Amino acid sequence: MSSAAQAAFDSADGPHFPVVDPDDLAEHYWNMYTKRDRVEQFHPESLTPQATA
């Protein structure tokens, strides 16, 4: 049994969402926790919103 969200994710013509490796994501979280130099980080970087002027 599949959810509507999973069906949209799996659909060839539906929305496309980035998929990241959990180990890679965990490393980003760990770096943010230990360095404490930022409160958020977009991952993957291609999802970073562009500033509007």
CHARMM internal coordinates of N, CA and C (Angstrom, degrees):
IC EDIT
DIST 1 N 1 CA 1.4450
DIST 1 CA 1 C 1.5266
ANGL 1 N 1 CA 1 C 108.48
DIST 1 C 2 N 1.2967
ANGL 1 CA 1 C 2 N 117.09
DIHE 1 N 1 CA 1 C 2 N 132.61
DIST 2 N 2 CA 1.4595
ANGL 1 C 2 N 2 CA 123.21
DIHE 1 CA 1 C 2 N 2 CA -174.33
DIST 2 CA 2 C 1.5259
ANGL 2 N 2 CA 2 C 109.88
DIHE 1 C 2 N 2 CA 2 C -121.04
DIST 2 C 3 N 1.3289
ANGL 2 CA 2 C 3 N 115.61
DIHE 2 N 2 CA 2 C 3 N 146.62
DIST 3 N 3 CA 1.4602
ANGL 2 C 3 N 3 CA 119.76
DIHE 2 CA 2 C 3 N 3 CA 178.85
DIST 3 CA 3 C 1.5291
ANGL 3 N 3 CA 3 C 110.33
DIHE 2 C 3 N 3 CA 3 C -83.39
DIST 3 C 4 N 1.3230
ANGL 3 CA 3 C 4 N 115.76
DIHE 3 N 3 CA 3 C 4 N 166.97
DIST 4 N 4 CA 1.4659
ANGL 3 C 4 N 4 CA 120.50
DIHE 3 CA 3 C 4 N 4 CA 177.35
DIST 4 CA 4 C 1.5205
ANGL 4 N 4 CA 4 C 110.22
DIHE 3 C 4 N 4 CA 4 C -63.69
DIST 4 C 5 N 1.3273
ANGL 4 CA 4 C 5 N 116.72
DIHE 4 N 4 CA 4 C 5 N -37.18
DIST 5 N 5 CA 1.4656
ANGL 4 C 5 N 5 CA 120.21
DIHE 4 CA 4 C 5 N 5 CA 179.01
DIST 5 CA 5 C 1.5232
ANGL 5 N 5 CA 5 C 110.43
DIHE 4 C 5 N 5 CA 5 C -64.42
DIST 5 C 6 N 1.3302
ANGL 5 CA 5 C 6 N 116.69
DIHE 5 N 5 CA 5 C 6 N -42.33
DIST 6 N 6 CA 1.4610
ANGL 5 C 6 N 6 CA 120.04
DIHE 5 CA 5 C 6 N 6 CA 179.02
DIST 6 CA 6 C 1.5255
ANGL 6 N 6 CA 6 C 110.56
DIHE 5 C 6 N 6 CA 6 C -65.51
DIST 6 C 7 N 1.3242
ANGL 6 CA 6 C 7 N 116.97
DIHE 6 N 6 CA 6 C 7 N -38.88
DIST 7 N 7 CA 1.4610
ANGL 6 C 7 N 7 CA 120.39
DIHE 6 CA 6 C 7 N 7 CA 178.52
DIST 7 CA 7 C 1.5316
ANGL 7 N 7 CA 7 C 110.64
DIHE 6 C 7 N 7 CA 7 C -63.21
DIST 7 C 8 N 1.3373
ANGL 7 CA 7 C 8 N 117.68
DIHE 7 N 7 CA 7 C 8 N -40.90
DIST 8 N 8 CA 1.4651
ANGL 7 C 8 N 8 CA 121.25
DIHE 7 CA 7 C 8 N 8 CA 177.85
DIST 8 CA 8 C 1.5128
ANGL 8 N 8 CA 8 C 110.52
DIHE 7 C 8 N 8 CA 8 C -65.99
DIST 8 C 9 N 1.3151
ANGL 8 CA 8 C 9 N 115.55
DIHE 8 N 8 CA 8 C 9 N -37.70
DIST 9 N 9 CA 1.4643
ANGL 8 C 9 N 9 CA 120.46
DIHE 8 CA 8 C 9 N 9 CA 179.90
DIST 9 CA 9 C 1.5263
ANGL 9 N 9 CA 9 C 110.83
DIHE 8 C 9 N 9 CA 9 C -66.37
DIST 9 C 10 N 1.3197
ANGL 9 CA 9 C 10 N 116.66
DIHE 9 N 9 CA 9 C 10 N -41.65
DIST 10 N 10 CA 1.4592
ANGL 9 C 10 N 10 CA 121.47
DIHE 9 CA 9 C 10 N 10 CA -177.14
DIST 10 CA 10 C 1.5217
ANGL 10 N 10 CA 10 C 113.50
DIHE 9 C 10 N 10 CA 10 C -80.23
DIST 10 C 11 N 1.3181
ANGL 10 CA 10 C 11 N 118.31
DIHE 10 N 10 CA 10 C 11 N -16.91
DIST 11 N 11 CA 1.4472
ANGL 10 C 11 N 11 CA 122.07
DIHE 10 CA 10 C 11 N 11 CA -176.28
DIST 11 CA 11 C 1.5216
ANGL 11 N 11 CA 11 C 110.88
DIHE 10 C 11 N 11 CA 11 C -64.87
DIST 11 C 12 N 1.3249
ANGL 11 CA 11 C 12 N 116.40
DIHE 11 N 11 CA 11 C 12 N 133.78
DIST 12 N 12 CA 1.4632
ANGL 11 C 12 N 12 CA 120.87
DIHE 11 CA 11 C 12 N 12 CA -179.31
DIST 12 CA 12 C 1.5246
ANGL 12 N 12 CA 12 C 111.54
DIHE 11 C 12 N 12 CA 12 C -68.86
DIST 12 C 13 N 1.3201
ANGL 12 CA 12 C 13 N 118.06
DIHE 12 N 12 CA 12 C 13 N -31.47
DIST 13 N 13 CA 1.4550
ANGL 12 C 13 N 13 CA 120.36
DIHE 12 CA 12 C 13 N 13 CA -177.13
DIST 13 CA 13 C 1.5277
ANGL 13 N 13 CA 13 C 112.33
DIHE 12 C 13 N 13 CA 13 C -105.48
DIST 13 C 14 N 1.3108
ANGL 13 CA 13 C 14 N 117.79
DIHE 13 N 13 CA 13 C 14 N 3.22
DIST 14 N 14 CA 1.4629
ANGL 13 C 14 N 14 CA 121.84
DIHE 13 CA 13 C 14 N 14 CA -179.36
DIST 14 CA 14 C 1.5158
ANGL 14 N 14 CA 14 C 111.62
DIHE 13 C 14 N 14 CA 14 C -86.97
DIST 14 C 15 N 1.3049
ANGL 14 CA 14 C 15 N 116.40
DIHE 14 N 14 CA 14 C 15 N -168.28
DIST 15 N 15 CA 1.4627
ANGL 14 C 15 N 15 CA 120.16
DIHE 14 CA 14 C 15 N 15 CA -179.80
DIST 15 CA 15 C 1.5286
ANGL 15 N 15 CA 15 C 111.02
DIHE 14 C 15 N 15 CA 15 C -64.15
DIST 15 C 16 N 1.3047
ANGL 15 CA 15 C 16 N 115.07
DIHE 15 N 15 CA 15 C 16 N 148.58
DIST 16 N 16 CA 1.4623
ANGL 15 C 16 N 16 CA 121.11
DIHE 15 CA 15 C 16 N 16 CA 179.27
DIST 16 CA 16 C 1.5201
ANGL 16 N 16 CA 16 C 108.40
DIHE 15 C 16 N 16 CA 16 C -112.18
DIST 16 C 17 N 1.3132
ANGL 16 CA 16 C 17 N 115.98
DIHE 16 N 16 CA 16 C 17 N 126.13
DIST 17 N 17 CA 1.4520
ANGL 16 C 17 N 17 CA 122.27
DIHE 16 CA 16 C 17 N 17 CA -179.07
DIST 17 CA 17 C 1.5130
ANGL 17 N 17 CA 17 C 109.26
DIHE 16 C 17 N 17 CA 17 C -113.87
DIST 17 C 18 N 1.3298
ANGL 17 CA 17 C 18 N 117.26
DIHE 17 N 17 CA 17 C 18 N 142.74
DIST 18 N 18 CA 1.4636
ANGL 17 C 18 N 18 CA 118.71
DIHE 17 CA 17 C 18 N 18 CA 177.47
DIST 18 CA 18 C 1.5346
ANGL 18 N 18 CA 18 C 109.66
DIHE 17 C 18 N 18 CA 18 C -69.79
DIST 18 C 19 N 1.3000
ANGL 18 CA 18 C 19 N 116.12
DIHE 18 N 18 CA 18 C 19 N 143.77
DIST 19 N 19 CA 1.4510
ANGL 18 C 19 N 19 CA 122.11
DIHE 18 CA 18 C 19 N 19 CA 176.69
DIST 19 CA 19 C 1.5156
ANGL 19 N 19 CA 19 C 106.84
DIHE 18 C 19 N 19 CA 19 C -118.15
DIST 19 C 20 N 1.3163
ANGL 19 CA 19 C 20 N 116.36
DIHE 19 N 19 CA 19 C 20 N 127.98
DIST 20 N 20 CA 1.4609
ANGL 19 C 20 N 20 CA 120.50
DIHE 19 CA 19 C 20 N 20 CA -179.29
DIST 20 CA 20 C 1.5160
ANGL 20 N 20 CA 20 C 109.78
DIHE 19 C 20 N 20 CA 20 C -115.86
DIST 20 C 21 N 1.3067
ANGL 20 CA 20 C 21 N 114.77
DIHE 20 N 20 CA 20 C 21 N 153.74
DIST 21 N 21 CA 1.4538
ANGL 20 C 21 N 21 CA 121.56
DIHE 20 CA 20 C 21 N 21 CA 177.09
DIST 21 CA 21 C 1.5320
ANGL 21 N 21 CA 21 C 108.73
DIHE 20 C 21 N 21 CA 21 C -71.14
DIST 21 C 22 N 1.3238
ANGL 21 CA 21 C 22 N 119.27
DIHE 21 N 21 CA 21 C 22 N 127.68
DIST 22 N 22 CA 1.4649
ANGL 21 C 22 N 22 CA 121.07
DIHE 21 CA 21 C 22 N 22 CA -178.74
DIST 22 CA 22 C 1.5260
ANGL 22 N 22 CA 22 C 113.30
DIHE 21 C 22 N 22 CA 22 C -57.18
DIST 22 C 23 N 1.3335
ANGL 22 CA 22 C 23 N 117.58
DIHE 22 N 22 CA 22 C 23 N -35.73
DIST 23 N 23 CA 1.4649
ANGL 22 C 23 N 23 CA 120.00
DIHE 22 CA 22 C 23 N 23 CA 178.32
DIST 23 CA 23 C 1.5269
ANGL 23 N 23 CA 23 C 111.37
DIHE 22 C 23 N 23 CA 23 C -65.33
DIST 23 C 24 N 1.3245
ANGL 23 CA 23 C 24 N 116.46
DIHE 23 N 23 CA 23 C 24 N -38.36
DIST 24 N 24 CA 1.4602
ANGL 23 C 24 N 24 CA 121.79
DIHE 23 CA 23 C 24 N 24 CA 178.19
DIST 24 CA 24 C 1.5300
ANGL 24 N 24 CA 24 C 110.16
DIHE 23 C 24 N 24 CA 24 C -65.44
DIST 24 C 25 N 1.3247
ANGL 24 CA 24 C 25 N 116.11
DIHE 24 N 24 CA 24 C 25 N -44.26
DIST 25 N 25 CA 1.4570
ANGL 24 C 25 N 25 CA 121.06
DIHE 24 CA 24 C 25 N 25 CA 178.60
DIST 25 CA 25 C 1.5300
ANGL 25 N 25 CA 25 C 110.79
DIHE 24 C 25 N 25 CA 25 C -63.69
DIST 25 C 26 N 1.3215
ANGL 25 CA 25 C 26 N 117.07
DIHE 25 N 25 CA 25 C 26 N -41.86
DIST 26 N 26 CA 1.4679
ANGL 25 C 26 N 26 CA 121.16
DIHE 25 CA 25 C 26 N 26 CA 178.73
DIST 26 CA 26 C 1.5238
ANGL 26 N 26 CA 26 C 110.93
DIHE 25 C 26 N 26 CA 26 C -61.16
DIST 26 C 27 N 1.3280
ANGL 26 CA 26 C 27 N 116.55
DIHE 26 N 26 CA 26 C 27 N -38.06
DIST 27 N 27 CA 1.4631
ANGL 26 C 27 N 27 CA 120.08
DIHE 26 CA 26 C 27 N 27 CA 178.80
DIST 27 CA 27 C 1.5279
ANGL 27 N 27 CA 27 C 110.90
DIHE 26 C 27 N 27 CA 27 C -63.70
DIST 27 C 28 N 1.3309
ANGL 27 CA 27 C 28 N 117.31
DIHE 27 N 27 CA 27 C 28 N -40.32
DIST 28 N 28 CA 1.4619
ANGL 27 C 28 N 28 CA 120.61
DIHE 27 CA 27 C 28 N 28 CA 177.59
DIST 28 CA 28 C 1.5356
ANGL 28 N 28 CA 28 C 110.60
DIHE 27 C 28 N 28 CA 28 C -63.60
DIST 28 C 29 N 1.3209
ANGL 28 CA 28 C 29 N 116.60
DIHE 28 N 28 CA 28 C 29 N -44.75
DIST 29 N 29 CA 1.4676
ANGL 28 C 29 N 29 CA 120.00
DIHE 28 CA 28 C 29 N 29 CA 177.85
DIST 29 CA 29 C 1.5191
ANGL 29 N 29 CA 29 C 111.16
DIHE 28 C 29 N 29 CA 29 C -61.00
DIST 29 C 30 N 1.3269
ANGL 29 CA 29 C 30 N 116.81
DIHE 29 N 29 CA 29 C 30 N -44.05
DIST 30 N 30 CA 1.4590
ANGL 29 C 30 N 30 CA 120.92
DIHE 29 CA 29 C 30 N 30 CA -179.12
DIST 30 CA 30 C 1.5282
ANGL 30 N 30 CA 30 C 110.74
DIHE 29 C 30 N 30 CA 30 C -62.42
DIST 30 C 31 N 1.3210
ANGL 30 CA 30 C 31 N 117.18
DIHE 30 N 30 CA 30 C 31 N -43.50
DIST 31 N 31 CA 1.4621
ANGL 30 C 31 N 31 CA 120.59
DIHE 30 CA 30 C 31 N 31 CA 178.74
DIST 31 CA 31 C 1.5202
ANGL 31 N 31 CA 31 C 111.16
DIHE 30 C 31 N 31 CA 31 C -63.18
DIST 31 C 32 N 1.3226
ANGL 31 CA 31 C 32 N 117.06
DIHE 31 N 31 CA 31 C 32 N -40.18
DIST 32 N 32 CA 1.4657
ANGL 31 C 32 N 32 CA 119.55
DIHE 31 CA 31 C 32 N 32 CA 177.95
DIST 32 CA 32 C 1.5244
ANGL 32 N 32 CA 32 C 110.50
DIHE 31 C 32 N 32 CA 32 C -64.90
DIST 32 C 33 N 1.3270
ANGL 32 CA 32 C 33 N 117.13
DIHE 32 N 32 CA 32 C 33 N -38.44
DIST 33 N 33 CA 1.4682
ANGL 32 C 33 N 33 CA 121.96
DIHE 32 CA 32 C 33 N 33 CA -179.13
DIST 33 CA 33 C 1.5252
ANGL 33 N 33 CA 33 C 111.52
DIHE 32 C 33 N 33 CA 33 C -68.63
DIST 33 C 34 N 1.3292
ANGL 33 CA 33 C 34 N 116.98
DIHE 33 N 33 CA 33 C 34 N -44.22
DIST 34 N 34 CA 1.4547
ANGL 33 C 34 N 34 CA 120.13
DIHE 33 CA 33 C 34 N 34 CA -174.86
DIST 34 CA 34 C 1.5254
ANGL 34 N 34 CA 34 C 112.88
DIHE 33 C 34 N 34 CA 34 C -80.76
DIST 34 C 35 N 1.3261
ANGL 34 CA 34 C 35 N 118.28
DIHE 34 N 34 CA 34 C 35 N -37.56
DIST 35 N 35 CA 1.4673
ANGL 34 C 35 N 35 CA 120.50
DIHE 34 CA 34 C 35 N 35 CA -178.72
DIST 35 CA 35 C 1.5188
ANGL 35 N 35 CA 35 C 112.31
DIHE 34 C 35 N 35 CA 35 C -81.84
DIST 35 C 36 N 1.3375
ANGL 35 CA 35 C 36 N 116.96
DIHE 35 N 35 CA 35 C 36 N -32.27
DIST 36 N 36 CA 1.4618
ANGL 35 C 36 N 36 CA 122.52
DIHE 35 CA 35 C 36 N 36 CA 179.76
DIST 36 CA 36 C 1.5421
ANGL 36 N 36 CA 36 C 111.96
DIHE 35 C 36 N 36 CA 36 C 52.08
DIST 36 C 37 N 1.3421
ANGL 36 CA 36 C 37 N 115.39
DIHE 36 N 36 CA 36 C 37 N 43.58
DIST 37 N 37 CA 1.4564
ANGL 36 C 37 N 37 CA 120.04
DIHE 36 CA 36 C 37 N 37 CA -179.04
DIST 37 CA 37 C 1.5311
ANGL 37 N 37 CA 37 C 112.97
DIHE 36 C 37 N 37 CA 37 C -108.64
DIST 37 C 38 N 1.3453
ANGL 37 CA 37 C 38 N 117.16
DIHE 37 N 37 CA 37 C 38 N 1.38
DIST 38 N 38 CA 1.4605
ANGL 37 C 38 N 38 CA 121.63
DIHE 37 CA 37 C 38 N 38 CA 177.32
DIST 38 CA 38 C 1.5310
ANGL 38 N 38 CA 38 C 108.41
DIHE 37 C 38 N 38 CA 38 C -161.10
DIST 38 C 39 N 1.3177
ANGL 38 CA 38 C 39 N 115.95
DIHE 38 N 38 CA 38 C 39 N 158.72
DIST 39 N 39 CA 1.4624
ANGL 38 C 39 N 39 CA 119.73
DIHE 38 CA 38 C 39 N 39 CA -179.06
DIST 39 CA 39 C 1.5183
ANGL 39 N 39 CA 39 C 112.24
DIHE 38 C 39 N 39 CA 39 C -102.40
DIST 39 C 40 N 1.3227
ANGL 39 CA 39 C 40 N 117.05
DIHE 39 N 39 CA 39 C 40 N -15.09
DIST 40 N 40 CA 1.4566
ANGL 39 C 40 N 40 CA 119.95
DIHE 39 CA 39 C 40 N 40 CA 176.51
DIST 40 CA 40 C 1.5145
ANGL 40 N 40 CA 40 C 109.67
DIHE 39 C 40 N 40 CA 40 C -152.53
DIST 40 C 41 N 1.3147
ANGL 40 CA 40 C 41 N 114.65
DIHE 40 N 40 CA 40 C 41 N 159.00
DIST 41 N 41 CA 1.4577
ANGL 40 C 41 N 41 CA 121.19
DIHE 40 CA 40 C 41 N 41 CA 178.11
DIST 41 CA 41 C 1.5153
ANGL 41 N 41 CA 41 C 107.54
DIHE 40 C 41 N 41 CA 41 C -151.51
DIST 41 C 42 N 1.3088
ANGL 41 CA 41 C 42 N 117.21
DIHE 41 N 41 CA 41 C 42 N 131.34
DIST 42 N 42 CA 1.4513
ANGL 41 C 42 N 42 CA 121.21
DIHE 41 CA 41 C 42 N 42 CA 177.52
DIST 42 CA 42 C 1.5153
ANGL 42 N 42 CA 42 C 109.21
DIHE 41 C 42 N 42 CA 42 C -82.25
DIST 42 C 43 N 1.3101
ANGL 42 CA 42 C 43 N 115.41
DIHE 42 N 42 CA 42 C 43 N 135.59
DIST 43 N 43 CA 1.4596
ANGL 42 C 43 N 43 CA 120.03
DIHE 42 CA 42 C 43 N 43 CA 179.53
DIST 43 CA 43 C 1.5111
ANGL 43 N 43 CA 43 C 108.55
DIHE 42 C 43 N 43 CA 43 C -144.91
DIST 43 C 44 N 1.2927
ANGL 43 CA 43 C 44 N 118.60
DIHE 43 N 43 CA 43 C 44 N 125.77
DIST 44 N 44 CA 1.4613
ANGL 43 C 44 N 44 CA 127.54
DIHE 43 CA 43 C 44 N 44 CA -2.26
DIST 44 CA 44 C 1.5255
ANGL 44 N 44 CA 44 C 111.76
DIHE 43 C 44 N 44 CA 44 C -69.89
DIST 44 C 45 N 1.3081
ANGL 44 CA 44 C 45 N 115.23
DIHE 44 N 44 CA 44 C 45 N 159.95
DIST 45 N 45 CA 1.4629
ANGL 44 C 45 N 45 CA 121.58
DIHE 44 CA 44 C 45 N 45 CA -176.69
DIST 45 CA 45 C 1.5105
ANGL 45 N 45 CA 45 C 113.15
DIHE 44 C 45 N 45 CA 45 C -55.24
DIST 45 C 46 N 1.3150
ANGL 45 CA 45 C 46 N 118.09
DIHE 45 N 45 CA 45 C 46 N -27.30
DIST 46 N 46 CA 1.4628
ANGL 45 C 46 N 46 CA 121.58
DIHE 45 CA 45 C 46 N 46 CA -178.62
DIST 46 CA 46 C 1.5234
ANGL 46 N 46 CA 46 C 111.30
DIHE 45 C 46 N 46 CA 46 C -64.72
DIST 46 C 47 N 1.3214
ANGL 46 CA 46 C 47 N 118.73
DIHE 46 N 46 CA 46 C 47 N -14.02
DIST 47 N 47 CA 1.4663
ANGL 46 C 47 N 47 CA 122.05
DIHE 46 CA 46 C 47 N 47 CA 178.54
DIST 47 CA 47 C 1.5142
ANGL 47 N 47 CA 47 C 113.06
DIHE 46 C 47 N 47 CA 47 C -88.84
DIST 47 C 48 N 1.3364
ANGL 47 CA 47 C 48 N 117.57
DIHE 47 N 47 CA 47 C 48 N -0.30
DIST 48 N 48 CA 1.4569
ANGL 47 C 48 N 48 CA 120.85
DIHE 47 CA 47 C 48 N 48 CA -179.43
DIST 48 CA 48 C 1.5210
ANGL 48 N 48 CA 48 C 109.93
DIHE 47 C 48 N 48 CA 48 C -62.36
DIST 48 C 49 N 1.3406
ANGL 48 CA 48 C 49 N 117.48
DIHE 48 N 48 CA 48 C 49 N 123.96
DIST 49 N 49 CA 1.4656
ANGL 48 C 49 N 49 CA 119.67
DIHE 48 CA 48 C 49 N 49 CA 179.61
DIST 49 CA 49 C 1.5280
ANGL 49 N 49 CA 49 C 111.31
DIHE 48 C 49 N 49 CA 49 C -65.51
DIST 49 C 50 N 1.2960
ANGL 49 CA 49 C 50 N 115.47
DIHE 49 N 49 CA 49 C 50 N 144.47
DIST 50 N 50 CA 1.4685
ANGL 49 C 50 N 50 CA 121.07
DIHE 49 CA 49 C 50 N 50 CA 177.93
DIST 50 CA 50 C 1.5271
ANGL 50 N 50 CA 50 C 109.27
DIHE 49 C 50 N 50 CA 50 C -86.39
DIST 50 C 51 N 1.3199
ANGL 50 CA 50 C 51 N 115.57
DIHE 50 N 50 CA 50 C 51 N 138.28
DIST 51 N 51 CA 1.4569
ANGL 50 C 51 N 51 CA 120.67
DIHE 50 CA 50 C 51 N 51 CA 177.62
DIST 51 CA 51 C 1.5171
ANGL 51 N 51 CA 51 C 109.75
DIHE 50 C 51 N 51 CA 51 C -69.64
DIST 51 C 52 N 1.3224
ANGL 51 CA 51 C 52 N 117.10
DIHE 51 N 51 CA 51 C 52 N 140.25
DIST 52 N 52 CA 1.4508
ANGL 51 C 52 N 52 CA 121.01
DIHE 51 CA 51 C 52 N 52 CA 176.40
DIST 52 CA 52 C 1.5165
ANGL 52 N 52 CA 52 C 109.02
DIHE 51 C 52 N 52 CA 52 C -103.78
DIST 52 C 53 N 1.3011
ANGL 52 CA 52 C 53 N 115.50
DIHE 52 N 52 CA 52 C 53 N 137.26
DIST 53 N 53 CA 1.4657
ANGL 52 C 53 N 53 CA 119.18
DIHE 52 CA 52 C 53 N 53 CA -177.47
DIST 53 CA 53 C 1.5033
ANGL 53 N 53 CA 53 C 110.95
DIHE 52 C 53 N 53 CA 53 C -106.81
END
COOR INIT
IC SEED 1 N 1 CA 1 C
IC BUILD
